[in-house]
Amino acid sequence: MSLIYILEDDKNIQEIESYAIKGNGYDVRAFDDAEAFGRGLQEMKPDLVLLDIMLPGEDGLSVLRRLRSDKDTKELPVILVTAKDSEIDTVRGLDLGADDYITKPFGVMELMSRIKAIMRRIKPMSDDVVLKSVLICMSTVLLSPVKSVPHTVSMIISLVSTIPGLERNSRSISYSLNVSSTFSSSARQIRLS
């Protein structure tokens, strides 16, 4: 299940966001300030962050800069959710690396639609769907004439790389490549016997 972090100091808004996100099948953790959020990031990296700009202590834009400058979080999707509604604020937030910008007050349905749109881009296929696609690719290659083991592995990797969403799913990629190597070795032994 996908995990979403909320960094929002207003408890009412934090509660509304959390309720909507949980109601749509996501796990959620909420933080009141940048320090607690930083500790949460060290424990577990979320799939997406909802980030307020006006926070006590370190502000949201500073948190966003920090996220974008860290190699572990620079690709982490961030939606700024803020009362700052001028065009210059929106442009500044997006130019600093936010993936989306929502102004308060916001509609919960719109918030969830924007979250779902980003989640579709970052997690377009579940591990099960990716694994099934990999197995189909491997069986296609197995049924074709084998020229050599390296050629077979190369064909499998080429086919696997065409599966939509696989490029964002590093666990599946490494698993697929390991399975492909093992599978081609087995195929070679079967064909040689």
C-alpha positions as CSV (number, residue, x, y, z in Angstrom):
1,M,0.0,0.0,0.0
2,S,1.3,3.5,-0.9
3,L,2.4,5.8,2.0
4,I,1.7,9.5,1.9
5,Y,3.2,12.0,4.4
6,I,1.5,15.2,5.3
7,L,3.4,18.1,6.7
8,E,0.7,20.5,7.9
9,D,0.6,22.5,11.2
10,D,-3.2,23.2,11.1
11,K,-4.7,20.2,12.9
12,N,-8.1,20.6,11.2
13,I,-6.6,20.5,7.7
14,Q,-4.3,17.7,8.6
15,E,-7.3,15.7,9.8
16,I,-9.3,16.4,6.7
17,E,-6.4,15.4,4.4
18,S,-5.6,12.3,6.5
19,Y,-9.3,11.1,6.5
20,A,-9.6,11.6,2.7
21,I,-6.3,9.8,2.0
22,K,-7.1,6.9,4.3
23,G,-10.6,6.6,2.8
24,N,-9.0,6.2,-0.6
25,G,-6.9,3.3,0.4
26,Y,-3.5,4.9,1.2
27,D,-1.5,4.8,4.4
28,V,-0.8,8.2,5.8
29,R,1.5,9.8,8.4
30,A,1.0,13.4,9.5
31,F,3.6,15.8,10.9
32,D,3.2,19.2,12.5
33,D,6.7,20.6,11.8
34,A,9.7,20.1,9.6
35,E,11.8,18.5,12.4
36,A,9.2,15.7,13.0
37,F,8.9,15.3,9.2
38,G,12.6,14.9,8.9
39,R,12.6,12.1,11.5
40,G,9.8,10.4,9.7
41,L,11.8,10.5,6.4
42,Q,14.7,8.8,8.2
43,E,12.4,6.0,9.4
44,M,10.6,5.4,6.1
45,K,10.5,7.2,2.7
46,P,6.9,7.9,1.6
47,D,5.6,7.6,-2.0
48,L,4.3,11.2,-1.9
49,V,4.3,14.3,0.3
50,L,1.6,16.9,0.9
51,L,3.5,20.0,2.0
52,D,2.2,23.2,3.5
53,I,4.4,26.3,2.9
54,M,3.6,28.4,6.1
55,L,4.9,26.2,8.9
56,P,6.4,27.0,12.3
57,G,10.2,27.0,12.3
58,E,11.4,25.8,8.9
59,D,8.9,26.8,6.1
60,G,7.7,24.4,3.4
61,L,9.7,25.9,0.6
62,S,12.9,25.3,2.6
63,V,11.8,21.7,3.2
64,L,11.1,21.4,-0.6
65,R,14.6,22.7,-1.4
66,R,16.1,20.2,1.1
67,L,14.1,17.3,-0.5
68,R,15.2,18.3,-4.0
69,S,18.9,18.6,-3.0
70,D,19.1,15.1,-1.3
71,K,19.8,12.2,-3.7
72,D,17.4,9.9,-1.7
73,T,14.4,12.3,-2.0
74,K,15.0,14.4,-5.1
75,E,12.5,12.3,-7.1
76,L,9.9,12.2,-4.3
77,P,6.6,13.6,-5.5
78,V,5.5,16.7,-3.6
79,I,2.2,18.5,-3.7
80,L,2.3,22.0,-2.1
81,V,-1.0,22.6,-0.3
82,T,-1.1,26.2,0.9
83,A,-3.0,29.4,1.6
84,K,-0.5,31.3,-0.5
85,D,-2.6,31.9,-3.6
86,S,-0.8,34.4,-5.8
87,E,0.6,33.5,-9.2
88,I,4.2,34.3,-8.0
89,D,3.8,31.9,-5.1
90,T,2.6,29.1,-7.4
91,V,5.4,29.7,-9.9
92,R,8.0,29.8,-7.1
93,G,6.7,26.5,-5.6
94,L,6.6,24.8,-9.0
95,D,10.0,26.1,-10.0
96,L,11.5,24.9,-6.8
97,G,10.4,21.4,-7.7
98,A,6.9,20.8,-6.5
99,D,4.9,18.4,-8.7
100,D,1.6,20.2,-8.1
101,Y,0.3,23.2,-6.2
102,I,-3.1,23.4,-4.5
103,T,-4.4,26.5,-2.7
104,K,-6.5,26.5,0.4
105,P,-9.4,26.3,0.8
106,F,-9.4,23.2,-1.5
107,G,-12.0,20.6,-2.4
108,V,-11.3,17.1,-1.0
109,M,-12.3,15.5,-4.3
110,E,-9.9,17.6,-6.3
111,L,-7.1,16.9,-3.8
112,M,-7.7,13.2,-4.1
113,S,-7.8,13.4,-7.9
114,R,-4.4,15.2,-8.0
115,I,-2.9,12.6,-5.6
116,K,-4.2,9.7,-7.7
117,A,-2.9,11.3,-10.9
118,I,0.6,11.5,-9.4
119,M,0.3,8.0,-7.9
120,R,-0.6,6.6,-11.4
121,R,2.6,8.1,-12.8
122,I,4.9,6.8,-10.1
123,K,3.2,3.4,-9.5
124,P,1.5,2.6,-12.7
125,M,1.6,-1.2,-12.2
126,S,1.6,-3.4,-9.1
127,D,4.4,-5.8,-8.6
128,D,2.1,-8.7,-9.5
129,V,1.2,-7.2,-12.8
130,V,4.9,-6.5,-13.6
131,L,5.8,-10.1,-12.6
132,K,3.1,-11.5,-14.9
133,S,4.3,-9.3,-17.8
134,V,7.9,-10.5,-17.2
135,L,6.8,-14.1,-17.2
136,I,4.9,-13.6,-20.5
137,C,8.1,-12.0,-22.0
138,M,10.2,-14.9,-20.8
139,S,7.9,-17.5,-22.2
140,T,7.8,-15.7,-25.5
141,V,11.5,-15.9,-25.7
142,L,11.6,-19.5,-24.6
143,L,9.3,-20.5,-27.3
144,S,11.5,-18.9,-30.0
145,P,14.6,-20.6,-31.3
146,V,17.5,-20.0,-28.9
147,K,20.7,-18.8,-30.6
148,S,22.8,-18.4,-27.4
149,V,22.3,-17.7,-23.7
150,P,23.6,-14.1,-24.0
151,H,21.2,-13.5,-26.9
152,T,18.3,-15.0,-24.9
153,V,19.0,-12.9,-21.9
154,S,19.4,-9.8,-24.1
155,M,16.0,-10.6,-25.8
156,I,14.3,-11.0,-22.4
157,I,15.8,-7.8,-21.0
158,S,14.7,-5.9,-24.2
159,L,11.2,-7.2,-23.9
160,V,11.0,-6.6,-20.1
161,S,12.2,-3.0,-20.6
162,T,9.1,-2.3,-22.8
163,I,6.7,-3.1,-19.9
164,P,5.0,0.2,-18.9
165,G,5.8,1.3,-15.4
166,L,8.7,-1.0,-14.9
167,E,11.2,1.9,-15.1
168,R,9.8,3.3,-11.8
169,N,9.7,0.0,-10.0
170,S,13.3,-0.8,-9.0
171,R,12.4,-3.8,-6.9
172,S,10.7,-5.4,-9.9
173,I,13.5,-4.5,-12.3
174,S,16.2,-6.1,-10.2
175,Y,13.9,-9.1,-9.6
176,S,13.1,-9.3,-13.3
177,L,16.8,-9.2,-14.2
178,N,17.6,-11.9,-11.7
179,V,14.7,-14.1,-12.8
180,S,15.8,-13.5,-16.5
181,S,19.3,-14.6,-15.8
182,T,18.2,-17.7,-13.9
183,F,15.5,-18.5,-16.4
184,S,17.9,-18.3,-19.4
185,S,20.4,-20.6,-17.7
186,S,17.6,-23.1,-17.1
187,A,16.4,-22.7,-20.7
188,R,19.9,-23.4,-21.9
189,Q,20.1,-26.5,-19.8
190,I,16.7,-27.7,-21.0
191,R,17.5,-27.2,-24.6
192,L,20.9,-28.8,-24.4
193,S,19.5,-32.0,-22.7
